[in-house]
Structure formats: structure tokens, C-alpha cells
Amino acid sequence: MPLHMPPPHFSDGAFTICKMMYTSNRREANGFGWSTDYPYAGLNLMMRSSELTKTRISKDSRGEARYWTVHLTDEALFECPFLVGSDVGTIGLSPLEVTRLREYLLKGGFLWVDDFWGTRAWEQWSDAMRQVLPEFPIFDILLARERRRHVGARQRQPHRRLPRHRRQPRTGDGGDDAQQRHRRLDGARVRGSGIFRRVLASGVSSHDQHGSVRAHALTMKGVALVVLLLAPAGAFAQSSGGRVLPDQAGDQQLKTRVEQRLSERRVRGIKVAAQGGSVTLSGGIASAGAKQDLIADVLKVDGVKEIVSELTVGKPESDQKLAERIADQMRRSSYFTVFDDVEIGVDNGVVTLTGYVTQPIKSDDLARRASHVDGVQEFVNKLEVLPASLGDDRLRVFIANTLYRDPTFSNYASQTIPPIHIIVRNSSVLLTGVVNSEVERRQAENIVRGISGIIGVQNALRVER
């Protein structure tokens, strides 16, 4: 993804997000350093903030949310109202970056960090913060305090608790406890030189691939620091007034209704437990997509308030064979064309799709096909939908006609999906796919460069030996 470096004095008074760029001094499995979840997590947070509150977000001339990427050494850092850092369990800070981050926070800057797992990641991040703010230790807080109310229009809306389900975090070198779910939602702020503890929220849930979150909040005389760690949603389902006894008859009726729904869908081997509107599903299932479909279907049953998933997906024979089966599903899609490019990554059954498609429906279809292949443990869709443009559409067709009418490539034209893919964004062209020789690779680039109206050409074609 391209970087969005802010110009001087970029602040327009509206809410925006700055992604913190840093150097990782180690790597964790399935982690991408500072660029983890970039840019979609930030964009989604901005859009949802504007939809659920009265917050005015910064937008560009096209009406799209405006976000930025900054180094800690950039002067623009001090105009960032909301700084986001991801995968910070791998962060390495230079002395200058430590000084700048400290200055930013002590001036009232706000930092949100997320997506790091296990003891090793936590220790690396907390060590970095001890360099930045050595006088402010981080404490876990108790759960007995009342939560802070939301602000803006959101607090006047009825709270709707989202359905939750447990998921496996990243594994790798995060430490022996990298898969443990921390069951505390902690917050703290400084009053003078002492720290008192207060719960900020409860029952937070998330549907993204990284699971649910818990929050450490540290506010120091105008300095706000939020650290998000992984935890299951609904860990605080008990009311403050004491435990609520379950309605056993109602629970049995709910269990029966869910089992009837499973029977109607011809789903076998799934065990159901119900308590107080919370339904637990356990057993084996074919794929991550089938699991999500089942959860969505059960949520439609009358009386179901949330799902706790203990469903397990059988391991594939190998990542290579799983990738081959997914690729076969991609080729079967009627939406996939020479103007799209998809790469399939598989790591211990976790499937990630990256690349470009020209329409949202293509992303949805390819994601559905990939996630429903037997053996897919988890699924991440990072396909980028190219912006709609009549000019780009015309250019795609013209390039394809010119390229595949050339004698060098005319033998490819009869294939359902020719091997050279043409990605066009704002009149810039990316060539991907495979060719038979270096001569073909260079000839394809020369043909495209000879077409008028093209700003630039990037040749990513591979030679198939």
C-alpha cells in the first residue's frame, strides 16, 4: 500500500488517524510490523466514529476518509491527534525516537497500540515505554469499578452487545503464553504522583481476525496512552449486583430451537449448550467459512443473544495442497478476470488473500470461495478494491486488446484467463502473472509503454521455467 505522508500543517481541525511507522528488530508469525492492518483498520475506525458519534472526520476532495503515515522523527507528528501503532511487540526505538515520542505524549498526544501477543511481545513493548515514560509504570486495574460512560451521540443510543466467539491468536515466537487469553479489562490514570484504577469498558467484542480486545489506559495530566491487548469479549458478563440465576426452562427451550435449526440445515456433530441467551457451539466443522456461516445462522434463532464458538476445523494435509485447492476455486469464479490479481498465502492453515480486484462483488466472491475450502483454519481478506474509474476501465480494455493481438501473445488470447494480468489505477499500470521467457516479459512491457494515456508501468511478470 502507498504511504500517505502528511504535508506541512495538514490538520484541518477534524478527527484523523496517523499510523506510526517504526523499525521492527524482530518478527512474529503473521505479523507485518508497523504496517499490520494498514490502512483498513484506521479507515474503518474513522468511518465508524463518524457513523456512531457526532465526530467530524477529515476527508479528502473525493469525500474519502483522510489518514496519514508518520515517522516519530517527523515534525508532522505533533499535528497528529490520534497516533496508532500495530504489532508493537516487535518495535525498536532509536534514542531520537524515544525522545520524540516522549515529547509527543507529554504535550497531550494520544497513542493507541494493538495486535501483539504473549509475554515476549508485551515485555518488548513495555520496555520501550519504560524508556519513553520511565516515571509512569503501567498497572493492571481491578474490575470492581464502574465503567466510564461513552460520549457524544453514541451514549444516547441503546447499547447492543455484539456476538462474540473465541479465536486462536497468532502463534510463533510470542512465548509460551501467546495463545492465552487475558481476562482483564484494565485502565489507570495518574492523579498527581499516584495511580488509581478504574474500569473503562466491559463486554467489548470484535469480529476481526485478531479476536477481541482489552484496554490498558494511562492518562498523565493530559497525556493519553491506550494499550489494547487481546482478551475474549464478554469476560465480564456478570452484573455488578451479583450472579443472575439462569432460567433453566428457557435455556432448554433455546437449546431445542438451536438444535432444530441445525437439523434443518443438515448440520451434524455439533453440540449445543445455552444459558441466559448465550449459546455455546462445539464440535468439528469443515472450514472457517462454514464456521462463520453457522454462527450467523444460529444468531437468527429467536432468543439467541450471543454465540461462544468452540468449533474446531480439521487440519489440512499441507499448506501447499490447501493453496492448490483454493487456487482451483479462484479459477472457477466467473468474476475473476485478467484485470484482477490475487495471491494466496497459507500459513498453518491460515489463509490470506492479497492483490487487486476491480469490484467489491469480486472480493466478496473470492473470499467466500477461499474461506469455504475444507481445512481453512482462519481467513483474512486483504484484497484491495480498485477505485471506480471510467477512464481506467477503458484503458484496461485497450491494453488487453493491444497486448493479446500482438503476435507474441496471441496464443494466450484463447485461454479463459490469460496469464498476463493488467492492473490499472489512476492510469498507472501494473503487469502481473507469468510468461514463458524473459523476451516475452520485456515485450509485454514495451507494448504497454507504447500506449498513450499511461502515466507509468510497473512490470511484475514472472518467467515460468
C-alpha positions as CSV (number, residue, x, y, z in Angstrom):
1,M,0.0,0.0,0.0
2,P,1.3,3.5,-0.7
3,L,2.4,5.7,2.1
4,H,0.3,8.8,2.9
5,M,2.9,11.3,4.2
6,P,1.3,14.4,5.6
7,P,2.1,17.8,4.1
8,P,3.1,20.7,6.4
9,H,0.3,22.0,8.6
10,F,-2.1,19.3,7.4
11,S,-4.5,19.5,10.3
12,D,-8.0,20.7,9.3
13,G,-9.5,20.6,12.8
14,A,-11.3,17.3,12.1
15,F,-10.5,13.8,13.5
16,T,-7.9,11.9,11.6
17,I,-5.5,9.0,12.3
18,C,-1.8,8.8,11.9
19,K,-0.2,5.4,11.5
20,M,3.1,5.2,13.5
21,M,6.0,4.0,11.3
22,Y,8.8,2.2,13.2
23,T,11.6,-0.3,12.6
24,S,11.0,-3.9,13.9
25,N,14.0,-5.5,15.4
26,R,12.4,-9.0,15.2
27,R,9.4,-10.7,13.6
28,E,6.4,-12.6,14.8
29,A,4.4,-15.1,12.9
30,N,1.7,-13.5,10.8
31,G,2.9,-10.1,11.8
32,F,3.8,-7.3,9.5
33,G,5.4,-4.8,11.8
34,W,4.1,-1.2,11.7
35,S,2.0,-1.9,8.5
36,T,-0.1,-4.6,10.2
37,D,-3.8,-3.9,9.2
38,Y,-2.7,-0.8,7.3
39,P,-4.7,1.1,6.0
40,Y,-8.1,-0.5,6.5
41,A,-8.2,-0.7,10.3
42,G,-7.7,3.0,10.6
43,L,-10.1,3.9,7.8
44,N,-12.7,1.6,9.4
45,L,-12.3,3.2,12.8
46,M,-12.6,6.7,11.3
47,M,-15.8,5.8,9.3
48,R,-17.4,4.1,12.2
49,S,-16.6,7.0,14.5
50,S,-18.4,9.4,12.1
51,E,-21.4,7.0,11.9
52,L,-21.8,6.2,15.6
53,T,-20.9,9.6,17.1
54,K,-21.0,13.3,16.2
55,T,-17.3,13.2,15.5
56,R,-16.4,15.1,12.3
57,I,-13.7,13.2,10.4
58,S,-11.1,14.6,8.0
59,K,-11.9,13.9,4.3
60,D,-10.2,14.5,1.0
61,S,-11.6,16.1,-2.1
62,R,-13.3,12.9,-3.1
63,G,-15.1,12.6,0.3
64,E,-13.0,9.7,1.5
65,A,-11.5,9.5,5.0
66,R,-8.1,11.1,5.1
67,Y,-5.4,9.2,7.1
68,W,-1.6,9.6,7.3
69,T,1.6,7.7,8.0
70,V,4.3,9.3,10.1
71,H,7.7,8.6,11.5
72,L,8.3,9.6,15.1
73,T,11.0,11.9,13.8
74,D,8.6,13.8,11.5
75,E,7.6,17.3,12.5
76,A,4.1,16.4,11.4
77,L,3.9,14.0,14.4
78,F,2.8,17.0,16.6
79,E,-0.2,17.7,14.5
80,C,-1.5,14.1,14.8
81,P,-4.5,14.0,17.2
82,F,-4.6,10.1,17.2
83,L,-1.5,8.0,16.7
84,V,-1.8,4.3,16.1
85,G,0.8,1.6,16.4
86,S,0.4,-2.0,15.5
87,D,2.4,-5.2,16.2
88,V,4.4,-3.1,18.7
89,G,5.7,-6.3,20.3
90,T,8.4,-6.1,17.7
91,I,9.2,-2.3,18.0
92,G,12.7,-1.0,18.2
93,L,13.1,2.7,19.0
94,S,16.2,4.8,18.5
95,P,17.2,7.3,21.1
96,L,15.8,10.1,19.0
97,E,12.5,8.3,18.5
98,V,12.3,7.7,22.3
99,T,12.8,11.5,22.9
100,R,10.2,12.5,20.2
101,L,7.6,10.0,21.4
102,R,8.0,11.2,25.0
103,E,7.7,14.8,23.9
104,Y,4.5,14.0,21.9
105,L,2.9,12.2,24.8
106,L,3.8,14.9,27.4
107,K,2.3,17.5,25.2
108,G,-1.0,15.7,25.3
109,G,-0.7,13.3,22.3
110,F,-2.9,10.2,22.2
111,L,-1.4,6.8,21.4
112,W,-3.3,3.6,20.6
113,V,-1.4,0.4,20.2
114,D,-2.7,-3.1,19.4
115,D,-2.1,-6.5,17.8
116,F,0.8,-8.0,19.9
117,W,0.6,-11.4,21.6
118,G,2.3,-13.1,24.6
119,T,4.8,-12.3,27.2
120,R,7.7,-11.7,24.9
121,A,5.8,-9.1,22.9
122,W,4.4,-7.4,26.0
123,E,7.8,-7.2,27.6
124,Q,9.3,-5.7,24.4
125,W,6.6,-3.0,24.2
126,S,6.7,-2.3,28.0
127,D,10.5,-2.0,27.9
128,A,10.1,0.6,25.1
129,M,7.6,2.5,27.1
130,R,9.8,2.5,30.2
131,Q,12.4,4.3,28.1
132,V,9.8,6.8,26.9
133,L,8.0,7.4,30.2
134,P,10.2,5.9,33.0
135,E,8.3,7.8,35.7
136,F,4.9,6.3,34.8
137,P,4.7,2.5,35.4
138,I,1.8,0.5,33.8
139,F,-0.5,-1.2,36.3
140,D,-3.3,-3.7,35.9
141,I,-6.5,-2.5,37.4
142,L,-9.3,-4.1,39.4
143,L,-12.7,-5.0,37.8
144,A,-14.9,-3.7,40.6
145,R,-15.1,-0.1,39.5
146,E,-17.9,1.4,37.4
147,R,-17.1,2.0,33.7
148,R,-16.7,5.3,32.1
149,R,-19.6,6.5,30.0
150,H,-19.3,7.0,26.3
151,V,-19.5,10.5,24.9
152,G,-21.3,12.1,22.0
153,A,-24.3,10.7,20.2
154,R,-23.3,7.1,21.0
155,Q,-24.2,7.3,24.7
156,R,-27.8,8.1,23.8
157,Q,-28.2,5.0,21.7
158,P,-29.1,1.7,23.3
159,H,-26.0,-0.5,23.8
160,R,-26.1,-3.5,21.5
161,R,-23.7,-6.2,22.5
162,L,-22.2,-7.8,19.5
163,P,-22.0,-11.6,19.2
164,R,-18.6,-13.0,20.2
165,H,-16.6,-16.1,19.5
166,R,-13.2,-17.3,20.7
167,R,-10.4,-17.4,18.2
168,Q,-6.8,-18.5,18.2
169,P,-4.2,-15.7,18.3
170,R,-1.0,-15.6,16.3
171,T,1.5,-18.3,17.3
172,G,5.2,-18.4,16.8
173,D,7.8,-16.8,18.9
174,G,5.4,-14.9,21.1
175,G,6.2,-17.0,24.2
176,D,4.6,-20.0,25.8
177,D,1.5,-17.9,26.7
178,A,1.0,-16.4,23.3
179,Q,-2.3,-18.3,22.9
180,Q,-3.6,-17.5,26.4
181,R,-6.5,-15.0,26.6
182,H,-6.0,-12.3,29.2
183,R,-9.3,-11.9,31.0
184,R,-8.9,-8.4,32.5
185,L,-10.0,-5.1,31.1
186,D,-7.7,-2.6,32.8
187,G,-7.3,1.1,33.0
188,A,-5.3,3.6,35.0
189,R,-4.6,7.2,35.1
190,V,-2.2,9.4,37.1
191,R,-3.6,11.8,39.8
192,G,-0.6,13.7,40.9
193,S,2.1,11.2,41.5
194,G,-0.2,8.3,42.4
195,I,-2.2,5.9,40.2
196,F,-5.8,4.9,40.8
197,R,-7.5,2.2,38.9
198,R,-10.8,2.3,37.0
199,V,-12.6,0.1,34.5
200,L,-13.1,1.8,31.2
201,A,-15.5,-0.6,29.4
202,S,-16.8,-4.1,29.5
203,G,-18.2,-6.6,27.1
204,V,-16.2,-5.3,24.2
205,S,-16.3,-7.7,21.2
206,S,-14.8,-7.8,17.7
207,H,-15.2,-9.8,14.6
208,D,-11.9,-9.2,13.0
209,Q,-9.2,-11.8,12.6
210,H,-7.3,-10.8,15.7
211,G,-10.0,-11.6,18.2
212,S,-11.4,-9.3,20.9
213,V,-9.5,-6.7,22.9
214,R,-8.9,-5.4,26.4
215,A,-7.7,-1.9,27.2
216,H,-5.0,-0.5,29.4
217,A,-5.5,3.2,29.7
218,L,-2.9,5.5,31.2
219,T,-3.6,9.3,31.4
220,M,-1.0,11.6,32.8
221,K,-2.0,15.2,33.2
222,G,-3.4,15.4,29.7
223,V,-1.3,12.5,28.3
224,A,-3.5,9.7,27.0
225,L,-2.0,6.3,26.3
226,V,-4.2,3.4,25.3
227,V,-2.7,-0.1,25.0
228,L,-5.0,-2.8,23.6
229,L,-4.3,-6.4,24.5
230,L,-6.1,-9.5,23.4
231,A,-8.9,-10.9,25.5
232,P,-12.3,-12.5,24.9
233,A,-15.4,-10.4,24.8
234,G,-18.0,-10.8,27.5
235,A,-15.4,-11.7,30.2
236,F,-17.5,-9.5,32.5
237,A,-21.0,-10.9,31.7
238,Q,-21.9,-11.0,35.4
239,S,-23.8,-8.0,36.6
240,S,-22.4,-5.9,39.4
241,G,-25.3,-6.8,41.6
242,G,-24.3,-10.4,41.7
243,R,-24.8,-13.5,39.7
244,V,-28.1,-14.0,37.8
245,L,-29.6,-17.4,38.1
246,P,-30.3,-19.0,34.7
247,D,-33.8,-19.7,33.6
248,Q,-33.3,-23.4,33.1
249,A,-36.6,-24.0,31.3
250,G,-35.9,-21.1,29.0
251,D,-32.4,-22.3,28.4
252,Q,-33.7,-25.8,27.4
253,Q,-36.2,-24.3,25.0
254,L,-33.5,-22.2,23.4
255,K,-31.2,-25.2,23.1
256,T,-34.0,-27.1,21.4
257,R,-34.7,-24.3,18.9
258,V,-31.0,-24.1,18.0
259,E,-30.7,-27.9,17.6
260,Q,-33.8,-27.8,15.4
261,R,-32.2,-25.1,13.2
262,L,-29.0,-27.2,12.9
263,S,-31.2,-30.2,11.9
264,E,-33.0,-28.2,9.3
265,R,-29.6,-27.2,7.8
266,R,-28.5,-30.8,7.9
267,V,-25.6,-29.9,10.2
268,R,-24.3,-32.9,12.1
269,G,-21.9,-33.4,15.0
270,I,-22.4,-30.0,16.7
271,K,-23.1,-29.9,20.4
272,V,-25.2,-27.0,21.8
273,A,-25.4,-25.5,25.3
274,A,-27.5,-22.5,26.3
275,Q,-27.5,-20.2,29.3
276,G,-29.2,-16.8,29.6
277,G,-29.3,-16.2,25.8
278,S,-25.7,-17.2,25.3
279,V,-25.3,-20.2,23.1
280,T,-22.1,-22.3,23.0
281,L,-21.4,-24.4,19.9
282,S,-18.8,-27.1,20.0
283,G,-17.6,-29.8,17.6
284,G,-15.8,-30.2,14.3
285,I,-16.6,-28.2,11.2
286,A,-15.1,-28.2,7.7
287,S,-13.7,-24.7,7.3
288,A,-13.6,-21.2,8.7
289,G,-16.2,-20.0,6.2
290,A,-18.6,-22.8,7.3
291,K,-18.0,-21.8,10.9
292,Q,-18.9,-18.2,10.2
293,D,-22.0,-19.3,8.3
294,L,-23.1,-21.5,11.1
295,I,-22.6,-18.7,13.7
296,A,-24.5,-16.3,11.6
297,D,-27.4,-18.7,11.1
298,V,-27.7,-19.6,14.8
299,L,-27.7,-15.9,15.7
300,K,-31.0,-15.7,13.7
301,V,-32.7,-18.1,16.1
302,D,-35.2,-16.4,18.4
303,G,-33.7,-15.7,21.8
304,V,-30.0,-16.0,20.9
305,K,-28.1,-13.0,22.2
306,E,-24.6,-14.1,21.6
307,I,-22.5,-17.1,20.4
308,V,-19.5,-18.6,22.1
309,S,-17.8,-20.7,19.5
310,E,-15.7,-23.8,20.4
311,L,-15.9,-25.1,16.9
312,T,-12.7,-26.7,15.5
313,V,-11.6,-27.0,11.9
314,G,-9.8,-30.1,10.9
315,K,-6.1,-29.6,9.8
316,P,-5.4,-29.7,6.1
317,E,-3.0,-32.3,4.7
318,S,-0.4,-29.5,4.0
319,D,-0.4,-25.8,3.3
320,Q,0.7,-26.4,-0.3
321,K,-2.2,-28.7,-1.1
322,L,-4.6,-26.3,0.6
323,A,-3.3,-23.4,-1.5
324,E,-3.8,-25.5,-4.7
325,R,-7.4,-26.3,-3.8
326,I,-8.0,-22.6,-3.1
327,A,-6.4,-21.6,-6.4
328,D,-8.7,-24.0,-8.2
329,Q,-11.7,-22.3,-6.6
330,M,-10.4,-18.9,-7.7
331,R,-10.2,-20.1,-11.3
332,R,-13.8,-21.3,-11.1
333,S,-15.1,-17.8,-10.2
334,S,-17.0,-16.2,-13.1
335,Y,-16.0,-12.8,-11.6
336,F,-12.2,-13.3,-11.8
337,T,-10.7,-11.8,-14.9
338,V,-7.5,-10.7,-16.5
339,F,-8.0,-7.3,-14.8
340,D,-7.7,-8.8,-11.3
341,D,-4.7,-10.2,-9.5
342,V,-4.9,-12.4,-6.4
343,E,-2.1,-14.0,-4.3
344,I,-2.9,-16.8,-1.9
345,G,-0.8,-17.1,1.3
346,V,-1.2,-20.1,3.6
347,D,0.5,-20.4,7.0
348,N,-0.6,-23.4,9.2
349,G,-4.0,-23.4,7.6
350,V,-4.5,-19.6,8.0
351,V,-5.3,-18.2,4.5
352,T,-4.6,-14.7,3.4
353,L,-5.7,-13.2,0.1
354,T,-3.9,-10.2,-1.2
355,G,-3.9,-8.4,-4.5
356,Y,-6.3,-6.2,-6.5
357,V,-9.9,-6.6,-7.9
358,T,-12.0,-4.1,-9.8
359,Q,-15.3,-4.5,-8.0
360,P,-16.4,-5.2,-4.4
361,I,-18.5,-8.2,-5.5
362,K,-15.3,-9.8,-6.8
363,S,-13.7,-9.5,-3.4
364,D,-16.7,-11.0,-1.7
365,D,-17.0,-13.9,-4.1
366,L,-13.3,-14.8,-4.0
367,A,-13.3,-14.5,-0.2
368,R,-16.3,-16.8,0.1
369,R,-14.8,-19.4,-2.1
370,A,-11.4,-19.4,-0.3
371,S,-12.9,-19.4,3.2
372,H,-15.1,-22.4,2.5
373,V,-12.3,-24.7,1.2
374,D,-12.1,-27.7,3.7
375,G,-9.2,-27.2,6.1
376,V,-9.1,-23.4,6.2
377,Q,-8.4,-22.6,9.8
378,E,-8.8,-18.9,9.6
379,F,-9.3,-16.5,6.7
380,V,-8.0,-12.9,6.1
381,N,-9.2,-11.0,3.1
382,K,-6.7,-8.2,2.2
383,L,-7.9,-7.8,-1.4
384,E,-7.9,-4.2,-2.4
385,V,-10.8,-3.0,-4.5
386,L,-9.5,-0.6,-7.1
387,P,-11.3,2.8,-7.3
388,A,-14.1,3.0,-9.9
389,S,-13.0,5.0,-12.9
390,L,-14.4,5.0,-16.4
391,G,-11.1,6.2,-17.8
392,D,-9.3,3.2,-16.1
393,D,-11.9,0.8,-17.4
394,R,-11.4,2.0,-21.0
395,L,-7.6,1.8,-20.5
396,R,-7.8,-1.8,-19.2
397,V,-9.7,-3.0,-22.3
398,F,-7.5,-1.1,-24.7
399,I,-4.3,-2.5,-23.1
400,A,-5.7,-6.1,-23.2
401,N,-6.7,-5.8,-26.8
402,T,-3.4,-4.4,-27.8
403,L,-1.4,-6.9,-25.9
404,Y,-3.2,-10.0,-26.8
405,R,-3.4,-9.1,-30.5
406,D,0.4,-8.9,-30.7
407,P,1.8,-12.0,-32.4
408,T,4.0,-12.7,-29.4
409,F,1.0,-13.2,-27.1
410,S,-1.9,-14.1,-29.5
411,N,-1.6,-17.7,-28.5
412,Y,-2.6,-16.7,-24.9
413,A,-5.8,-14.9,-26.0
414,S,-7.8,-18.1,-26.4
415,Q,-7.4,-19.0,-22.7
416,T,-10.3,-18.4,-20.4
417,I,-8.0,-16.3,-18.1
418,P,-4.8,-15.3,-20.0
419,P,-1.7,-15.4,-17.9
420,I,-0.7,-11.7,-18.1
421,H,-2.9,-9.7,-15.8
422,I,-3.4,-5.9,-16.2
423,I,-3.9,-3.8,-13.1
424,V,-4.8,-0.2,-13.7
425,R,-5.1,2.5,-11.1
426,N,-5.4,6.2,-12.0
427,S,-3.8,5.5,-15.4
428,S,-0.8,3.7,-13.8
429,V,-0.3,0.1,-14.9
430,L,0.9,-3.0,-13.1
431,L,1.6,-6.1,-15.1
432,T,1.4,-9.4,-13.1
433,G,1.3,-13.1,-13.9
434,V,3.6,-15.4,-15.8
435,V,5.2,-15.6,-19.2
436,N,7.4,-18.2,-20.9
437,S,10.6,-16.2,-21.3
438,E,12.5,-13.1,-20.5
439,V,11.9,-11.9,-24.1
440,E,8.1,-12.1,-23.5
441,R,8.4,-10.3,-20.2
442,R,10.2,-7.4,-21.8
443,Q,8.0,-7.3,-24.9
444,A,4.8,-7.1,-22.8
445,E,6.3,-4.1,-21.0
446,N,7.3,-2.4,-24.3
447,I,3.9,-2.8,-25.8
448,V,2.2,-1.3,-22.8
449,R,4.6,1.6,-22.6
450,G,3.8,2.5,-26.2
451,I,0.1,3.1,-25.4
452,S,-0.8,6.8,-24.9
453,G,-2.5,8.0,-21.7
454,I,-0.5,5.8,-19.4
455,I,1.3,7.6,-16.6
456,G,3.7,4.7,-15.6
457,V,4.3,1.0,-16.0
458,Q,5.5,-1.5,-13.3
459,N,6.5,-4.9,-14.6
460,A,6.0,-7.7,-12.1
461,L,5.7,-10.5,-14.6
462,R,7.4,-13.7,-13.6
463,V,9.2,-16.1,-16.0
464,E,7.8,-19.6,-15.7
465,R,10.7,-22.1,-16.2
